[in-house]
Amino acid sequence: MAKRISLREFQQGLSERLVSARRGEGEQALLGIESGGEDLPGGSHWLIDLGDSGEVTPLPQLTPAPLTKSWFAGIANIRGVLYSVVDFAAWRGGAPTPINAQSRLLLVGAKHGITTALLVRRALGLRPQLQMRAASEARVGADEKAPWLGGRFTDAQDVTWTQLRIPALLADPNYLDIAL
């Protein structure tokens, strides 16, 4: 049985590991997130390079924005900075991400000069890159050739992960066009 820890201990441990990984200490790790839609391009398990990952925050109150596409979840105020929030699963053509205690915002654009965030089902913590093996490219469909889709990997539990290329996502005209 797994050891039970409080949410505060988990967040503190994750924060320490993220800082350690950014300094280059320990093995190379990637941030794992879950965003619904096994049948959507990239699947539901995603890996993000820590240099591009930004901050993971609990979901704050979102302010709706009129005359925007359905996948645009709204505007979030994070410590006085307004972030545009895109529902990552809905943006890829799936069902909207459920809003619950596990929902998270991944602030991905600050490093790139864009205050944007991805709404995801949940953050899964760090995934050691050395424990991943390249997945068969035969599983990638022709419709999954978007430039923001990176390599596919499989972990020890045989879960397939897709690397999300944040700079390519932020440059995608479809991601930037939120108006109806």
N, C-alpha and C positions, 0 to 999 in steps of 0.2 A: 504494500500500500504506500502511496506517495505521501511524503511529509506535507502537512497542511501549513501554509504560511498566510499571513494577512496580506491584503492588497497593498498596503503601504510597504511591507517588506519586499514584496515582489517588485513594485515600482522602483524602490530604492536600489535593489539588486540589479534590475535591468538598466537603470540609469548609470550605475557604476560600471557595468559591463560595456555599455555603449561608449562611455568616456574612455575606458581602457582600450577598446577596439579602435577608436579614432586615433589614439596615440600610437597605435601599432603594436601594443603589447598583446601577447598571446597569439593564438592562431587567427587567421582571417575569418571573419564571420559576416553574415548577411542578415538583415532584418527580415523576419518572416511575417507576412500578413495573410489574412483570409478575406477574400472578397467573392461573394456568391457567384454561382454559375459554372458548374463543372462543364456544361456544354458550350460555354462562351469562349471566345478566343483567349488562350492562355490558361484556362481552367480557373480554379478557385484559390490555389495556393501560390503566393508570390514571394519572391526574394528581391530585396532592394539593397544596393550597395550602401554601406553606412555613410559614405561621403555624400550621397545624394538623399539619404533617408529623411533628414530633418527630425522634427520632434513628433512624438506620439502623445496625443492628449485625449482625455475623456471627452465625450461629445458634449459641447455646451449647447445652450439654446441657439437655434438657427433662426435667422430672420429671412422669411421668404422674399424672393425678388420677382416682381411681376414681369411678364412678357419674356420669360426665359424658357429654355427647353426643359423637359420633364426631368432630365438627369441632373440638372443644376439644383442642388439641395438648398442653397441659400447662402447667407453671409454669416460668418461667425466672428465674434469679438474675442480675441485671445490676447489678454493682457494689454488691451488698448489698441491693438492692431487688427484691422478688418481683413479677413481671409475669405476669398470666394471658395465655396465648398462644392466639389463635384462628387456625386455618388458614383464610385468607380464601377460597380456592377451594372448600374443602369446605363452609364455612359457606353459600356461595351454591348448594350442591347439586352440586358437581363432584367430581372425583377428588381425593384428598389431595395436597398439595404434596409433590413429591419432596424428600427431605432429602439435600442434597449441598453442595458447596463454594460454589455460587451462591445458595443459600437465604439469606434475610435476615429479620430481625425489624424491623418498623417500630413504634417505641414511640410510639403515637398518643395515649394517654390522659393523660399527665402534665400537660399544660397544662389539662386539663379535670378534674383531680382523680381520675382513674381510672388505676390502674397496669395497663394492658392493652397488648398488642402484637399486630400482625398478622403471621402467617407468610406470606411471599410467595416466589414462585419466584426473583426477583432484582430488585435495584434498578437502574434504567436511567439514573439521574442527572437533572440539571436539563434541563427542556425550556422553551425560550423561548416565552412566551405570544404574543408578537408574531408568531411564525412559524406559529402555528396558525390555522386557519379553522374556523368553525362547521360541523359535519357536518349532514347532512340528518337531520331528526327522523323521517323516514319509516322509518328503519332501527331505531328504538326500538320494541320490541314492547309490547303492553299489559301484559305481566307485568313490565316493566321500569320501573314507576312508583314504586318504593320511594323514600322521601324522601332516602335517602343517595346516590342516583344523581343526579349533577349533569349539566351539559351535555356534549355530545359534540363532539369536535374532530378534525380531520384535519391531519396534519403534511405536510411537503414530500414524504415518501416514501409518502404516501397510507395511512398507518397511522391507524386510528381509535382515539381515546383517550376515556375516560369520566372525568369529574371525580368524585372521591370526596369526599363531604361528611362529614368526620370527626365534627363535633358531632351530626349526624343519625344516623350509624352508632352512635355511643356511646349515643344515646337510644333506639335501636330495641329493643323488648322481646325480639325474637328473638335479638339479639346478646347481651343481658344474661342470658338464660335458658340456662345451661349444664347444669343438672341433668337427669338422665334422667327 
